[in-house]
């Protein structure tokens, strides 16, 4: 893909590239088709395994309850869905735009005995085929940065929430500890792509994922986007010095 789309054509970011707006979704889909069967390994490599701790914190923040329904956006292989159910949460709608990722999630649900409590939905988070005010929680873990129109995703998340419902986003963010920044930069752009090449034979996908983190809005910018989408009581919880962050917002 050229770094220089034709003049006047709408563009968006794909990592550090600028690509035609309509090209991003198939490009992202190709990345996740490539990494689907190694997605957990990918997250372990990107976070040195700490993502597992972050997801436990995230699941607690979701406040699982037996009568509450969860829409797990970009839920892919099902980590958040299964953690929600294991913690006593109600029925889950596991949604992803990528069929390859959901296929892994389906197999894992069967292995864990959660199939009866998990419904699968192949859908674009920017245009959800769901009624207004139909779920109690919406989660999105490490998925929002891959979406083309993030404002549309936030708007849809609010639309499908019942009053009193909550949206929570777990995403890589901007490091807040100065001493961590150069180490994290070296890890992301020097080490991680090489590991991706050696372990997964896929250097390009891992480079894109590292670049996509840098292009994602920082903590305050994302909080502002959530407020503009209509969320109330927006808050941010930094994890591991801001390497990741949990954003919360309520539909009142």
Phi, psi and omega per residue, in radians:
X1 nan 2.308 -3.135
X2 -1.209 2.551 3.055
X3 -1.358 -0.146 -3.043
X4 -2.225 1.459 3.072
X5 -1.077 2.778 -3.129
X6 -0.958 2.500 -3.128
X7 -1.008 2.401 3.106
X8 1.536 -0.185 3.138
X9 -1.461 2.323 3.120
X10 -1.040 2.371 -3.088
X11 -2.246 2.866 3.044
X12 -2.590 3.030 -3.118
X13 -1.514 2.479 2.911
X14 -2.281 1.617 -2.903
X15 1.110 -2.282 -3.136
X16 -1.557 -0.073 3.104
X17 -1.455 2.720 2.887
X18 -1.844 2.167 -3.074
X19 -2.231 2.756 3.056
X20 -0.946 2.460 -3.039
X21 -0.911 -0.779 -3.066
X22 -1.311 -0.175 -3.101
X23 -1.496 -0.339 -2.996
X24 -1.141 -0.800 -3.057
X25 -1.043 -0.834 3.093
X26 -1.132 -0.523 3.103
X27 -1.206 -0.758 3.087
X28 -1.128 -0.709 3.122
X29 -1.036 -0.687 3.131
X30 -1.129 -0.661 3.094
X31 -1.051 -0.821 -3.050
X32 -1.385 -0.436 2.929
X33 -1.046 -0.680 -3.094
X34 -1.222 -0.680 -3.014
X35 -1.761 -0.011 -2.979
X36 -0.911 -0.850 -3.071
X37 -1.310 -0.167 3.138
X38 -2.119 0.421 -3.023
X39 -1.116 -0.752 3.125
X40 -1.123 -0.699 3.068
X41 -1.071 -0.725 3.133
X42 -1.032 -0.809 -3.140
X43 -1.156 -0.638 3.071
X44 -1.085 -0.749 3.142
X45 -1.160 -0.739 -3.063
X46 -1.215 -0.517 -3.044
X47 -2.073 0.105 -3.056
X48 0.996 0.578 3.091
X49 1.483 -0.129 -3.056
X50 -1.233 -0.318 3.133
X51 -1.005 -0.481 3.133
X52 -1.156 -0.673 3.072
X53 -1.191 -0.787 3.124
X54 -0.999 -0.720 -3.115
X55 -1.187 -0.556 3.067
X56 -1.164 -0.741 3.089
X57 -1.089 -0.743 -3.133
X58 -1.088 -0.771 3.141
X59 -1.086 -0.737 3.083
X60 -1.062 -0.716 -3.139
X61 -1.139 -0.492 3.099
X62 -1.183 -0.323 3.109
X63 0.998 1.130 -3.117
X64 -1.065 2.353 3.103
X65 -2.449 2.565 -3.048
X66 -1.008 -0.602 -3.094
X67 -1.564 0.016 -3.060
X68 -1.694 2.441 3.099
X69 -1.783 2.487 -3.115
X70 -2.062 2.271 2.903
X71 -1.765 1.980 -3.111
X72 -1.733 1.648 -3.092
X73 -1.342 2.498 -3.074
X74 0.881 0.657 -3.016
X75 -1.333 -0.323 2.984
X76 0.815 -1.916 -3.011
X77 -1.426 -0.043 2.897
X78 1.650 0.142 -3.089
X79 -0.920 -0.865 -3.075
X80 -1.229 -0.724 3.118
X81 -1.007 -0.806 -3.087
X82 -1.245 -0.622 3.097
X83 -1.156 -0.698 3.083
X84 -1.033 -0.844 -3.128
X85 -1.145 -0.731 3.139
X86 -1.108 -0.474 -3.140
X87 -1.557 0.090 3.063
X88 1.734 0.204 3.118
X89 -1.271 2.860 -3.138
X90 -1.437 -2.836 -3.039
X91 -1.013 2.585 -3.075
X92 -2.083 2.411 2.917
X93 -1.889 1.843 -3.109
X94 -1.568 1.977 -2.998
X95 -2.123 2.489 3.059
X96 -2.775 2.614 3.081
X97 -1.357 -0.289 -3.012
X98 -1.828 2.005 -3.096
X99 -1.128 -0.607 -3.134
X100 -1.083 -0.726 3.115
X101 -1.160 -0.768 3.140
X102 -1.136 -0.543 3.091
X103 -1.079 -0.699 3.070
X104 -1.153 -0.737 3.099
X105 -1.067 -0.716 3.104
X106 -1.066 -0.818 -3.132
X107 -1.098 -0.678 3.131
X108 -1.202 -0.626 3.084
X109 -1.086 -0.725 3.101
X110 -1.116 -0.769 -3.133
X111 -1.085 -0.604 -3.056
X112 -1.629 -0.018 3.130
X113 1.343 0.399 -3.105
X114 -1.800 0.084 -2.989
X115 -1.003 -0.631 -3.092
X116 -1.229 -0.350 -3.073
X117 -1.804 -0.025 -3.072
X118 -2.139 2.123 2.967
X119 -1.783 2.492 -3.104
X120 -1.822 2.484 3.137
X121 -2.458 2.022 2.998
X122 -1.487 1.926 -3.047
X123 -2.718 2.684 3.040
X124 -1.478 2.141 -3.115
X125 -1.090 -0.289 3.114
X126 -1.387 -0.303 -3.116
X127 -2.556 1.443 -3.046
X128 -1.426 2.301 3.112
X129 -1.478 0.972 -3.073
X130 -2.280 2.631 3.123
X131 -1.209 2.760 2.985
X132 -1.037 2.556 2.976
X133 0.926 0.905 -3.012
X134 -2.003 -0.158 -3.124
X135 -2.371 2.822 -3.097
X136 -1.674 -0.507 3.116
X137 -2.386 2.542 2.952
X138 -2.190 2.179 3.095
X139 -2.007 2.656 3.045
X140 -2.632 1.926 -3.075
X141 -2.008 2.005 3.088
X142 1.009 0.659 3.139
X143 -2.195 -0.520 -3.011
X144 -1.094 -0.605 -3.083
X145 -1.161 -0.335 -3.142
X146 -1.547 -0.085 -3.108
X147 -1.461 2.545 -3.126
X148 -1.282 -0.904 -3.097
X149 -1.915 1.549 -3.067
X150 -1.170 -0.588 3.100
X151 -1.096 -0.678 3.114
X152 -1.136 -0.680 3.105
X153 -1.077 -0.802 -3.138
X154 -1.115 -0.703 3.111
X155 -1.107 -0.732 3.118
X156 -1.175 -0.686 3.115
X157 -1.045 -0.757 3.111
X158 -1.174 -0.706 -3.103
X159 -1.006 -0.739 -3.029
X160 -1.471 -0.144 3.110
X161 -1.372 2.470 2.970
X162 -1.287 2.699 3.035
X163 -0.966 2.329 -3.041
X164 1.570 -0.105 3.124
X165 -1.398 2.886 -3.056
X166 -2.285 2.507 2.994
X167 -1.908 2.284 3.077
X168 -2.245 2.337 -3.136
X169 -2.135 2.183 3.004
X170 -1.872 2.138 -3.072
X171 -2.663 2.638 2.950
X172 -1.032 2.520 -3.043
X173 -2.457 -2.724 -3.074
X174 -1.653 2.175 3.142
X175 -1.043 2.286 -3.101
X176 -1.766 -0.163 -3.126
X177 -1.804 1.980 -3.014
X178 -0.953 -0.720 -3.074
X179 -1.159 -0.429 -3.130
X180 -1.365 -0.469 -2.952
X181 -0.994 -0.897 -3.101
X182 -1.169 -0.597 3.103
X183 -1.131 -0.780 -3.131
X184 -1.154 -0.659 3.113
X185 -1.090 -0.797 3.129
X186 -1.105 -0.757 3.129
X187 -1.049 -0.812 -3.034
X188 -1.172 -0.742 -2.953
X189 -1.862 -0.273 3.115
X190 -1.862 -0.849 -3.021
X191 -1.486 -0.863 -3.013
X192 -1.014 -0.832 3.125
X193 -1.049 -0.609 3.124
X194 -1.189 -0.706 3.077
X195 -1.114 -0.708 3.090
X196 -1.019 -0.689 3.111
X197 -1.175 -0.753 -3.066
X198 -1.310 -0.732 -3.028
X199 -1.539 -0.726 -3.037
X200 -1.981 0.026 -3.096
X201 0.913 0.696 -3.052
X202 -2.634 1.274 -3.111
X203 -1.185 -0.687 -3.029
X204 -1.121 -0.752 -3.131
X205 -1.091 -0.708 -3.129
X206 -1.232 -0.580 3.071
X207 -1.161 -0.752 3.088
X208 -1.015 -0.785 -3.090
X209 -1.090 -0.685 3.081
X210 -1.149 -0.743 3.136
X211 -1.139 -0.659 -3.109
X212 -1.109 -0.543 3.089
X213 -1.115 -0.758 -3.110
X214 -1.187 -0.486 -3.112
X215 -1.490 -0.152 -3.074
X216 -1.350 2.525 3.117
X217 -0.995 2.506 3.108
X218 -1.292 -3.094 -2.998
X219 -0.983 -0.887 -3.079
X220 -1.231 -0.623 3.125
X221 -1.122 -0.762 3.128
X222 -1.174 -0.684 3.083
X223 -1.030 -0.715 3.098
X224 -1.122 -0.692 3.086
X225 -1.083 -0.695 3.127
X226 -1.145 -0.707 3.111
X227 -1.114 -0.726 3.130
X228 -1.147 -0.476 3.092
X229 -1.345 -0.117 3.071
X230 1.849 0.066 3.114
X231 -1.306 2.536 3.095
X232 -1.932 2.876 3.095
X233 0.905 0.733 -3.112
X234 -1.229 2.324 3.126
X235 -2.463 2.809 -3.102
X236 -2.269 2.349 3.054
X237 -2.145 1.962 3.104
X238 -1.334 2.501 3.098
X239 -2.142 2.392 3.104
X240 0.897 0.866 3.076
X241 1.237 0.358 3.123
X242 1.636 0.022 3.035
X243 -0.990 -0.642 3.018
X244 -2.331 2.879 3.110
X245 -2.626 2.597 3.006
X246 -1.833 2.157 3.025
X247 -1.844 2.334 3.128
X248 -2.106 2.516 3.026
X249 -2.638 2.539 -3.113
X250 -1.872 2.572 2.860
X251 -1.728 1.975 -3.116
X252 -1.764 nan nan
